[in-house]
Amino acid sequence: MRNLANPTTPGRLASPRVLTLVALVLASTAAADPVTYTGFTITDGQLGSWKFHNGLVYLSFQGDTKDVQFMQFTDPFGSTADTYVISQGTATVTIVSGGRTVHATFDPGQILVSSDLGSSGDDHVGARGVGFSSLTATGLEPAYPLGIEDGPLDWGDIFDPGIASPALDLLTFDLQSSTSFGGRAWSCVGFPGDCQAPNPLHTDRGDLTLANPYMSGRPPFADDSLSAGFFIADVGGALDRPPRSVRHARQEGKHGITYRAYTISDVMLGKEYFFGAQVYLTYEADASKVKTFDNGASSYGFINHSGRARLTIVSGGTVRTASFRRGEIYVYYDVGSSTVGFGSKRWGRGYPLALTANHDSQGNGLVENTQVEAVSDIIRVPANAANYTEETATLVTDLTNATVLSGSANSCIALDLLTSACSDFTAAVGSRSSRTSPKTSDCRTRRSPDPIRSSGACSGPSGPPSTTASTATTATTAAAITTTAATITTTAGTTTSSGPCYIRRPRWPPRVTPPPGPSGRRPWSRSPPWAQPCSSPR
């Protein structure tokens, strides 16, 4: 486990009473702009009298960039840390679990958003951690209610012969620019030391406590979180809670089950480009249709071809939804290679999303312990359950039961599941589909020969074909997949509006005008002759 206060010295970060403030630079000189910070993870906890299990936890902090401060402090171990902090704003939380959604507002003075760049005097490349910190009875808690580490955030640890992509250099950590990244998630009182009993955080819906149930090791020596999460900064404002399409889903068949995946990526949907967007994939299926496959010791597990795949993209205050054509997408869990994800009929298991467990070859912390690695380990060798917290063994799955699995996110058409190496960085060419905007029921259907096709509620003559080429690569960001069985109310879903979908890396440079759309044409200024009106369920 990395120590965000001092990466070489064990122990927990002390309370503010023993932190020595070295410098407090004036608030940012940047123009005053509204900013929304969003944090997401899946964990257990309690809000008021309601106890939730594997709940989707969305934290939001709305403030202004002028209130971001650069701070230096000396921790108890003598190291001076450079940080950016914002404490003025409104913090909220939304919990989605068991078919129930509860939104609450934190009492003032408890929550702050912080970014830890590392020790003063170092050449900061990347950052050590970021997230939602709190001031509670035990003092400053840097990773409670949610801290994020590793993944693209930690790209400064890449060293020869590793090569960082140019896109990583565009990530910002000053809390004053739009940015996004995923990594391992902590909800830990006492971090970076041993996690202690969670502190209550006061809200208008009762006290909130969050746990960190899935870890490597057993208390009192549980030392590394297996969970995943993401952090997003949206300058200009954003949603303060997940859209309805993410919170609700339909069931299919008598043994209905919904698989959901969450990640951060760049996406092209139709002619729209979204950079560092929240990507939510859902697959509504029948658990009785799960099949086994066996390709030898390195690849065996479970697969479900029976469902319908849907997509929701959230970028700032914009929400887009899509439905893939039935049969194009499937869900699989490969126990042999410790991989789980959403595969496609033509492009295989690495696209549109695969979560892998492979640690980075350099041992630099970008990819470390994950739930999919731990669960696969327990399935292969049941006695190894003793190497993890007791709760981790409850995640064992054959794709017919409720679970949550995290891993390193990959979108690659030629992914080696055993090494997480991507040998072809060409993105799968997108597909034609019907499309609606959030504020209108008009949609358009266009013809395309592309393999991952999505369909909506429209029908009519086909339009001109569209093709494009873009790049994709494996992403060292963490992501999570959850499943919810029929006996448990679903917690996510999408509407039926849809469009061509590409998930790709690297990120487009910010503030750079994206290239023309897939057809090379500008967006239609009026509806083409084959446009058909349709309705989009909400």
KOLLUM-777897 format. One record per residue (C-alpha): y, x, z; residue number from 1. Coordinates in pm, 1 decimal. Example, Ala and Ser with C-alpha at 12.3 -4.5 7.8 and 13.67 -1.06 7.14 Angstrom:
((-450.0,1230.0,780.0),1),
((-106.0,1367.0,714.0),2),
end
This chain:
((0.0,0.0,0.0),1),
((341.2,133.6,-90.0),2),
((602.5,162.6,180.9),3),
((924.8,22.0,38.9),4),
((1126.4,161.1,325.4),5),
((970.5,507.2,303.1),6),
((695.2,566.4,49.2),7),
((538.7,859.2,236.3),8),
((543.9,742.1,596.2),9),
((335.7,462.0,747.1),10),
((478.5,202.7,979.2),11),
((675.5,-119.8,958.6),12),
((1040.3,-155.5,876.1),13),
((1235.7,-185.2,1196.7),14),
((1469.3,-468.0,1287.7),15),
((1840.0,-450.3,1198.6),16),
((1914.1,-328.9,1550.2),17),
((1762.3,11.5,1471.7),18),
((1867.9,39.8,1108.0),19),
((2165.1,270.0,1060.1),20),
((2407.2,145.0,798.6),21),
((2530.5,439.6,591.9),22),
((2753.2,274.7,335.2),23),
((2849.4,-65.7,213.2),24),
((3010.6,-56.6,-127.8),25),
((3244.2,-339.3,-214.9),26),
((3097.7,-640.6,-386.3),27),
((3015.5,-597.6,-751.1),28),
((3306.9,-540.5,-984.5),29),
((3127.7,-742.6,-1251.2),30),
((3273.1,-1075.6,-1357.5),31),
((3186.1,-1362.4,-1127.4),32),
((2897.8,-1554.8,-1282.3),33),
((2653.8,-1800.1,-1130.7),34),
((2308.7,-1650.0,-1088.6),35),
((1972.9,-1798.8,-996.8),36),
((1688.0,-1587.0,-859.9),37),
((1337.8,-1731.3,-882.3),38),
((1024.1,-1610.6,-709.0),39),
((674.0,-1745.2,-760.2),40),
((333.3,-1688.9,-602.8),41),
((19.8,-1880.4,-502.3),42),
((-68.5,-1877.7,-134.7),43),
((-144.3,-2076.1,180.6),44),
((109.8,-2203.5,426.1),45),
((265.4,-2492.8,611.5),46),
((584.2,-2692.4,560.0),47),
((661.6,-2919.6,849.7),48),
((331.1,-3085.4,938.3),49),
((188.5,-3037.7,588.1),50),
((-65.0,-2756.2,552.1),51),
((-129.7,-2648.3,194.3),52),
((-398.0,-2427.5,39.7),53),
((-344.9,-2220.5,-275.7),54),
((-10.7,-2390.9,-321.4),55),
((223.4,-2299.6,-603.0),56),
((526.1,-2161.0,-416.7),57),
((858.7,-2148.5,-601.5),58),
((1150.4,-1985.5,-420.3),59),
((1503.5,-2019.2,-556.7),60),
((1833.3,-1863.6,-453.4),61),
((2153.4,-1974.1,-624.3),62),
((2458.2,-1755.5,-579.1),63),
((2727.4,-1563.9,-764.3),64),
((2711.3,-1210.3,-903.2),65),
((3040.4,-1124.0,-730.5),66),
((2857.9,-1147.4,-397.4),67),
((2595.6,-884.6,-485.7),68),
((2649.3,-576.1,-271.1),69),
((2521.7,-221.4,-303.0),70),
((2399.0,-101.9,35.1),71),
((2251.4,215.3,178.1),72),
((2066.7,226.5,504.9),73),
((1869.5,479.4,701.9),74),
((1527.2,359.9,807.2),75),
((1354.5,477.1,1128.1),76),
((1185.1,759.5,937.7),77),
((1506.8,928.1,829.1),78),
((1505.5,822.5,464.3),79),
((1814.6,663.4,313.2),80),
((1738.0,378.9,73.9),81),
((1959.1,249.0,-207.6),82),
((1950.8,-128.8,-234.8),83),
((2127.2,-425.6,-389.7),84),
((2156.2,-732.6,-169.7),85),
((2296.2,-1084.0,-199.1),86),
((2303.3,-1305.9,107.8),87),
((2564.3,-1567.3,13.6),88),
((2410.1,-1861.1,-162.8),89),
((2172.7,-2154.8,-131.6),90),
((1800.6,-2091.0,-93.0),91),
((1535.9,-2354.2,-163.8),92),
((1159.2,-2375.0,-187.5),93),
((930.6,-2602.8,-388.1),94),
((562.3,-2632.2,-297.4),95),
((309.6,-2785.9,-538.5),96),
((-37.0,-2848.6,-395.5),97),
((-300.4,-3119.2,-401.8),98),
((-100.7,-3347.4,-627.7),99),
((198.4,-3332.2,-395.8),100),
((535.3,-3166.9,-462.5),101),
((785.2,-3105.0,-182.1),102),
((1130.3,-2952.8,-228.3),103),
((1318.6,-2816.4,73.2),104),
((1645.1,-2631.8,140.5),105),
((1653.6,-2339.3,383.5),106),
((1901.8,-2338.3,666.9),107),
((2190.2,-2094.2,597.8),108),
((2176.4,-1735.0,716.4),109),
((1799.4,-1680.2,683.2),110),
((1723.1,-1583.5,322.9),111),
((1863.7,-1296.2,118.1),112),
((1756.9,-1146.8,-214.5),113),
((1718.3,-770.7,-227.1),114),
((1620.4,-495.1,-468.4),115),
((1500.1,-157.7,-334.2),116),
((1575.4,118.3,-586.3),117),
((1424.5,399.5,-380.6),118),
((1551.0,691.2,-176.8),119),
((1914.9,795.3,-213.0),120),
((1962.6,1106.3,-421.8),121),
((1664.4,1033.0,-644.1),122),
((1701.8,956.9,-1012.0),123),
((1617.6,587.6,-996.9),124),
((1378.0,487.5,-1271.2),125),
((1244.4,141.7,-1205.3),126),
((1242.7,20.1,-847.1),127),
((1014.4,14.5,-543.0),128),
((1036.4,-356.1,-468.6),129),
((1230.7,-678.2,-511.4),130),
((1216.0,-1025.9,-367.7),131),
((1319.4,-1277.5,-108.5),132),
((1377.9,-1119.1,230.5),133),
((1461.1,-1289.5,559.9),134),
((1636.9,-1244.0,890.1),135),
((1415.9,-1388.6,1164.0),136),
((1327.9,-1335.7,1527.4),137),
((1150.6,-1009.5,1436.5),138),
((1452.4,-878.6,1247.8),139),
((1478.5,-797.2,878.0),140),
((1157.9,-875.9,689.4),141),
((1184.7,-723.6,338.6),142),
((870.3,-891.7,198.5),143),
((884.4,-1229.2,369.0),144),
((882.6,-1495.1,237.0),145),
((807.2,-1303.8,-85.5),146),
((814.4,-943.8,-198.8),147),
((706.3,-807.2,-537.9),148),
((590.7,-451.2,-608.6),149),
((402.5,-257.5,-880.1),150),
((383.2,-371.5,-1242.5),151),
((682.6,-310.5,-1475.3),152),
((906.5,-293.4,-1168.2),153),
((735.7,35.0,-1080.3),154),
((743.3,191.5,-1425.2),155),
((925.1,500.2,-1299.5),156),
((590.4,621.4,-1166.1),157),
((456.6,672.4,-1518.2),158),
((401.9,1042.1,-1580.8),159),
((246.9,1257.6,-1853.1),160),
((44.6,1188.0,-2053.9),161),
((154.2,828.1,-2001.9),162),
((439.4,702.1,-2218.5),163),
((669.7,419.7,-2113.6),164),
((769.5,173.2,-2382.8),165),
((1141.9,155.2,-2469.9),166),
((1145.1,-203.4,-2342.5),167),
((1083.8,-86.9,-1985.4),168),
((1406.7,111.2,-1992.2),169),
((1594.2,-213.7,-2055.1),170),
((1484.9,-372.5,-1727.7),171),
((1765.4,-401.1,-1474.5),172),
((1743.4,-406.8,-1096.9),173),
((2103.7,-455.9,-984.0),174),
((2067.9,-835.1,-930.8),175),
((2372.2,-883.3,-1156.3),176),
((2195.2,-906.6,-1492.5),177),
((1925.9,-1134.5,-1626.7),178),
((1584.2,-974.3,-1587.5),179),
((1223.6,-1063.6,-1507.4),180),
((901.6,-893.9,-1409.6),181),
((570.7,-960.6,-1235.0),182),
((366.8,-761.5,-990.7),183),
((164.2,-781.2,-673.4),184),
((294.1,-1039.6,-428.9),185),
((339.9,-1011.0,-53.1),186),
((424.5,-1278.0,201.8),187),
((403.6,-1040.3,491.9),188),
((583.7,-1019.7,825.9),189),
((573.4,-655.1,928.8),190),
((566.3,-507.9,578.9),191),
((525.0,-221.0,499.2),192),
((302.2,-199.6,804.6),193),
((21.2,-435.9,897.9),194),
((95.6,-802.1,835.0),195),
((161.8,-1002.1,1150.1),196),
((163.8,-1375.5,1221.8),197),
((412.3,-1541.9,984.6),198),
((756.5,-1634.4,1115.8),199),
((882.2,-1992.6,1080.1),200),
((1170.6,-2032.9,836.0),201),
((1382.9,-2339.8,903.1),202),
((1434.4,-2596.9,626.7),203),
((1552.2,-2955.7,601.8),204),
((1185.6,-3059.7,566.4),205),
((1061.0,-2873.6,871.6),206),
((965.9,-2511.9,935.6),207),
((799.5,-2314.4,655.1),208),
((539.0,-2045.3,713.2),209),
((359.1,-1852.0,439.7),210),
((40.4,-1648.3,474.3),211),
((-106.4,-1352.3,285.3),212),
((-475.6,-1453.4,293.1),213),
((-622.1,-1246.9,7.4),214),
((-627.6,-876.2,86.9),215),
((-850.2,-573.0,59.8),216),
((-999.4,-466.4,392.0),217),
((-1052.7,-669.8,707.3),218),
((-801.3,-716.9,990.3),219),
((-672.8,-512.6,1159.7),220),
((-719.7,-281.4,860.5),221),
((-635.9,-520.8,575.2),222),
((-398.1,-301.8,379.7),223),
((-334.5,-426.1,26.1),224),
((-244.4,-763.9,-116.0),225),
((-459.3,-898.9,-399.6),226),
((-213.4,-1173.8,-495.8),227),
((29.8,-1182.3,-787.0),228),
((378.1,-1316.3,-835.7),229),
((692.1,-1286.4,-1041.8),230),
((1065.4,-1247.9,-988.5),231),
((1338.0,-1360.6,-1227.1),232),
((1716.8,-1327.1,-1227.3),233),
((1901.3,-1570.5,-1455.2),234),
((2273.3,-1504.5,-1488.4),235),
((2443.9,-1824.7,-1594.1),236),
((2217.2,-2039.9,-1384.8),237),
((1868.8,-2184.8,-1415.1),238),
((1642.1,-2453.0,-1274.5),239),
((1606.4,-2448.5,-896.8),240),
((1253.3,-2590.6,-914.3),241),
((967.9,-2599.1,-1166.6),242),
((993.5,-2859.3,-1443.6),243),
((780.8,-3170.2,-1428.2),244),
((559.7,-3043.9,-1709.9),245),
((446.4,-2756.6,-1485.2),246),
((386.4,-2975.4,-1180.0),247),
((161.5,-3241.2,-1332.1),248),
((-145.3,-3246.7,-1555.9),249),
((-401.9,-3483.2,-1695.8),250),
((-778.5,-3469.9,-1642.8),251),
((-1044.4,-3485.8,-1913.0),252),
((-1382.6,-3653.3,-1866.7),253),
((-1574.5,-3757.3,-1558.8),254),
((-1577.6,-3400.7,-1427.5),255),
((-1217.2,-3318.3,-1509.4),256),
((-1081.7,-2973.9,-1430.7),257),
((-750.7,-2808.5,-1515.2),258),
((-709.7,-2434.2,-1563.3),259),
((-357.3,-2295.0,-1535.9),260),
((-219.0,-1950.3,-1613.5),261),
((123.4,-1809.1,-1526.7),262),
((289.2,-1494.5,-1656.3),263),
((619.3,-1342.4,-1772.9),264),
((650.8,-1255.0,-2139.5),265),
((861.9,-1268.2,-2453.0),266),
((776.4,-1572.2,-2661.6),267),
((861.8,-1705.4,-3005.0),268),
((816.9,-2081.6,-3035.5),269),
((905.2,-2216.7,-3377.0),270),
((1228.7,-2035.6,-3462.2),271),
((1334.4,-1983.8,-3102.5),272),
((1300.4,-1653.2,-2918.1),273),
((1276.0,-1635.3,-2540.9),274),
((1299.4,-1302.0,-2365.2),275),
((1134.5,-1249.0,-2029.2),276),
((1045.9,-1617.2,-2004.5),277),
((817.0,-1791.4,-1761.5),278),
((503.1,-1882.7,-1955.6),279),
((270.4,-2153.1,-1824.0),280),
((-58.3,-2223.9,-2001.2),281),
((-275.4,-2520.5,-1902.9),282),
((-621.8,-2617.7,-2021.7),283),
((-742.9,-2966.4,-1935.8),284),
((-1119.3,-2976.0,-1968.1),285),
((-1452.0,-3109.6,-1838.2),286),
((-1623.1,-2889.5,-1579.4),287),
((-1965.9,-3010.3,-1692.8),288),
((-1902.8,-2838.4,-2028.2),289),
((-1887.5,-2487.4,-1878.9),290),
((-2147.5,-2259.0,-2042.0),291),
((-2278.7,-1916.7,-1950.8),292),
((-2282.1,-1613.1,-2179.3),293),
((-2461.3,-1280.2,-2145.0),294),
((-2380.7,-979.4,-2361.4),295),
((-2530.1,-725.3,-2123.5),296),
((-2428.3,-577.3,-1789.6),297),
((-2072.2,-507.9,-1903.8),298),
((-1999.2,-858.2,-2031.9),299),
((-2141.7,-1177.8,-1886.8),300),
((-1996.0,-1483.9,-1726.2),301),
((-1869.8,-1834.9,-1800.4),302),
((-1680.6,-2008.9,-2079.6),303),
((-1535.9,-2355.3,-2141.5),304),
((-1457.8,-2468.3,-2497.4),305),
((-1418.0,-2837.5,-2418.4),306),
((-1051.0,-2876.7,-2335.2),307),
((-701.1,-2916.3,-2464.8),308),
((-452.3,-2631.6,-2422.5),309),
((-82.9,-2682.2,-2356.0),310),
((213.8,-2453.7,-2308.4),311),
((539.6,-2467.5,-2113.8),312),
((813.9,-2207.0,-2155.3),313),
((1096.3,-2183.9,-1901.2),314),
((1391.5,-1961.4,-1985.0),315),
((1704.6,-2008.0,-1776.4),316),
((1777.9,-2378.7,-1787.0),317),
((1578.6,-2429.7,-2107.9),318),
((1230.4,-2583.7,-2106.7),319),
((1006.5,-2602.0,-2413.0),320),
((655.7,-2747.7,-2433.5),321),
((371.1,-2725.0,-2683.7),322),
((17.2,-2852.4,-2740.3),323),
((-239.5,-2639.1,-2919.3),324),
((-482.3,-2802.6,-3158.4),325),
((-808.4,-2887.0,-2984.9),326),
((-1068.5,-2617.9,-3035.3),327),
((-824.5,-2331.2,-3091.2),328),
((-812.4,-2213.9,-2728.2),329),
((-1085.4,-2166.3,-2470.3),330),
((-1103.0,-2044.3,-2109.9),331),
((-1344.3,-1773.4,-1997.3),332),
((-1433.7,-1560.5,-1696.8),333),
((-1616.1,-1235.6,-1775.0),334),
((-1771.9,-1113.8,-1450.3),335),
((-1905.2,-794.3,-1609.5),336),
((-1563.4,-668.8,-1719.3),337),
((-1366.8,-843.1,-1440.7),338),
((-1155.3,-1035.4,-1690.3),339),
((-1037.7,-1395.7,-1697.4),340),
((-809.1,-1571.2,-1937.7),341),
((-724.8,-1795.6,-2229.0),342),
((-891.4,-1673.8,-2547.9),343),
((-856.9,-1800.0,-2903.9),344),
((-1114.0,-1881.0,-3167.1),345),
((-991.4,-1620.8,-3413.6),346),
((-817.6,-1355.8,-3204.5),347),
((-1069.8,-1328.3,-2925.5),348),
((-1039.4,-1299.1,-2550.9),349),
((-726.5,-1085.1,-2541.3),350),
((-495.6,-1346.2,-2692.4),351),
((-295.0,-1541.3,-2592.2),352),
((-358.1,-1417.2,-2236.2),353),
((-617.2,-1204.7,-2058.9),354),
((-600.5,-1094.5,-1696.5),355),
((-780.1,-766.5,-1638.6),356),
((-862.9,-568.5,-1326.2),357),
((-850.1,-212.4,-1455.2),358),
((-641.9,21.6,-1244.2),359),
((-404.9,237.8,-1445.2),360),
((-568.5,568.9,-1534.9),361),
((-295.4,776.1,-1371.0),362),
((-329.5,612.3,-1031.5),363),
((45.5,559.0,-1018.2),364),
((48.9,206.5,-879.6),365),
((147.9,4.8,-1185.3),366),
((-187.2,-177.4,-1174.2),367),
((-371.3,-188.4,-843.8),368),
((-588.7,-430.3,-647.7),369),
((-629.1,-781.3,-790.6),370),
((-813.1,-1101.9,-709.6),371),
((-1018.2,-1096.2,-1029.7),372),
((-1140.7,-748.3,-939.6),373),
((-1232.1,-849.6,-584.7),374),
((-1408.5,-1172.7,-684.1),375),
((-1606.8,-999.6,-960.1),376),
((-1705.4,-729.4,-712.8),377),
((-1832.8,-992.3,-467.0),378),
((-2029.2,-1177.2,-738.0),379),
((-2196.2,-855.7,-854.7),380),
((-2264.4,-724.1,-503.6),381),
((-2240.4,-1004.3,-242.2),382),
((-2245.6,-753.4,45.3),383),
((-1911.4,-618.7,-77.1),384),
((-1742.3,-931.6,56.6),385),
((-1707.0,-726.5,374.4),386),
((-1450.4,-510.6,190.9),387),
((-1200.4,-797.8,173.9),388),
((-1054.0,-1061.0,400.4),389),
((-1285.2,-1355.7,463.3),390),
((-1065.9,-1588.1,257.3),391),
((-1121.2,-1375.0,-53.9),392),
((-1489.3,-1473.0,-76.9),393),
((-1387.5,-1839.2,-107.1),394),
((-1240.4,-1759.6,-450.9),395),
((-1584.2,-1695.2,-606.9),396),
((-1608.3,-1917.6,-913.0),397),
((-1813.9,-2019.5,-1215.1),398),
((-1517.5,-2206.2,-1368.3),399),
((-1634.8,-2536.4,-1221.4),400),
((-1457.8,-2514.0,-885.2),401),
((-1105.8,-2464.1,-753.7),402),
((-998.1,-2100.1,-725.0),403),
((-712.1,-1858.1,-792.7),404),
((-746.2,-1523.4,-971.5),405),
((-480.5,-1260.7,-1040.1),406),
((-479.4,-958.0,-1265.5),407),
((-285.3,-742.9,-1508.1),408),
((-155.0,-959.4,-1794.1),409),
((-239.9,-871.3,-2153.8),410),
((-152.3,-1040.0,-2483.6),411),
((-337.9,-839.9,-2744.9),412),
((-542.8,-931.8,-3052.4),413),
((-762.6,-621.6,-3014.5),414),
((-809.5,-579.5,-2640.1),415),
((-1085.4,-365.7,-2491.6),416),
((-1176.0,-565.3,-2181.3),417),
((-1341.8,-265.6,-2016.4),418),
((-1038.5,-36.1,-2039.2),419),
((-748.7,-281.4,-2094.5),420),
((-655.7,-68.4,-2397.1),421),
((-492.5,-249.1,-2690.0),422),
((-584.8,-91.2,-3023.6),423),
((-376.3,-323.2,-3242.4),424),
((-17.2,-395.3,-3145.9),425),
((37.2,-650.6,-3419.9),426),
((102.2,-994.5,-3277.0),427),
((-115.4,-1280.9,-3386.0),428),
((89.2,-1461.5,-3651.7),429),
((211.7,-1785.1,-3508.2),430),
((114.5,-2131.9,-3611.3),431),
((280.3,-2437.9,-3749.0),432),
((305.4,-2746.6,-3537.1),433),
((517.3,-3043.4,-3448.7),434),
((812.5,-2983.5,-3224.4),435),
((1060.5,-3169.0,-3004.6),436),
((1367.6,-3058.0,-2817.9),437),
((1418.5,-3151.0,-2451.9),438),
((1686.4,-3406.6,-2537.9),439),
((1554.6,-3577.8,-2850.4),440),
((1241.1,-3744.9,-2972.5),441),
((1270.7,-3608.1,-3328.7),442),
((1002.2,-3363.1,-3430.0),443),
((892.3,-3181.0,-3742.6),444),
((553.0,-3091.0,-3877.9),445),
((514.7,-2787.2,-4100.8),446),
((212.4,-2640.9,-4277.9),447),
((78.2,-2300.4,-4177.5),448),
((-241.3,-2103.8,-4241.7),449),
((-219.0,-1939.2,-3901.3),450),
((-511.0,-1949.4,-3658.3),451),
((-360.3,-2069.3,-3331.6),452),
((-228.5,-2407.1,-3428.6),453),
((-64.5,-2658.6,-3203.7),454),
((-23.6,-3025.5,-3272.8),455),
((210.9,-3286.5,-3139.7),456),
((267.1,-3657.7,-3162.8),457),
((391.4,-3652.3,-3521.6),458),
((224.5,-3697.1,-3856.6),459),
((353.5,-3681.2,-4209.8),460),
((373.3,-3464.3,-4521.7),461),
((352.7,-3091.2,-4457.6),462),
((652.4,-2865.8,-4500.0),463),
((668.9,-2512.9,-4637.3),464),
((437.7,-2247.4,-4495.5),465),
((579.9,-2000.9,-4246.5),466),
((466.9,-1650.2,-4167.1),467),
((602.4,-1371.3,-3952.7),468),
((505.4,-1038.4,-3804.8),469),
((593.4,-908.6,-3462.2),470),
((450.4,-667.5,-3210.0),471),
((236.8,-710.4,-2902.8),472),
((104.5,-477.8,-2637.4),473),
((-68.5,-494.2,-2305.2),474),
((167.1,-569.0,-2020.7),475),
((129.0,-416.5,-1676.6),476),
((268.4,-725.9,-1517.0),477),
((57.1,-933.8,-1286.0),478),
((-30.1,-1292.3,-1356.3),479),
((-246.6,-1559.0,-1202.0),480),
((-492.7,-1823.6,-1312.6),481),
((-582.9,-2122.6,-1099.5),482),
((-836.6,-2397.8,-1147.1),483),
((-837.4,-2737.3,-986.9),484),
((-1153.3,-2946.6,-980.3),485),
((-1168.0,-3320.4,-1033.8),486),
((-1189.7,-3391.7,-661.8),487),
((-850.8,-3229.0,-613.7),488),
((-543.1,-3378.1,-771.2),489),
((-407.6,-3164.4,-1053.6),490),
((-90.1,-2968.5,-998.9),491),
((34.0,-2879.6,-1344.9),492),
((55.3,-3009.7,-1698.6),493),
((275.0,-3039.2,-2004.1),494),
((423.6,-3294.9,-2236.5),495),
((298.4,-3321.5,-2591.9),496),
((587.6,-3170.9,-2783.7),497),
((480.0,-2851.5,-2953.9),498),
((557.4,-2571.1,-3193.3),499),
((442.7,-2233.9,-3325.4),500),
((373.5,-1999.0,-3036.1),501),
((373.3,-1622.2,-3019.4),502),
((341.1,-1429.1,-2694.5),503),
((430.0,-1068.5,-2745.0),504),
((557.9,-737.8,-2608.2),505),
((776.2,-533.7,-2598.0),506),
((1079.5,-728.1,-2488.2),507),
((1366.6,-768.5,-2731.0),508),
((1667.0,-568.0,-2615.5),509),
((1904.0,-796.6,-2427.3),510),
((2216.5,-917.2,-2602.1),511),
((2065.5,-834.5,-2942.3),512),
((2059.0,-1116.6,-3195.2),513),
((1695.1,-1192.6,-3277.4),514),
((1575.0,-1167.4,-3637.0),515),
((1542.9,-1469.4,-3864.8),516),
((1276.9,-1728.0,-3794.3),517),
((916.6,-1705.1,-3916.2),518),
((1000.5,-1835.8,-4263.7),519),
((1299.4,-1603.3,-4300.8),520),
((1526.0,-1905.9,-4317.3),521),
((1791.3,-2025.8,-4084.2),522),
((1711.8,-2327.3,-3864.9),523),
((1754.2,-2661.0,-4037.0),524),
((2101.0,-2805.6,-4009.4),525),
((1955.4,-3148.8,-4072.6),526),
((1610.7,-3300.1,-4059.3),527),
((1393.7,-3199.8,-4356.0),528),
((1243.5,-3481.4,-4563.9),529),
((907.0,-3463.1,-4387.8),530),
((1050.7,-3501.1,-4036.4),531),
((900.6,-3795.1,-3851.6),532),
((1023.5,-3960.9,-3532.4),533),
((789.2,-3943.4,-3236.7),534),
((788.9,-3997.5,-2864.0),535),
((721.4,-3733.4,-2603.0),536),
((563.5,-3842.6,-2273.8),537),
((747.7,-3718.4,-1968.2),538),
end
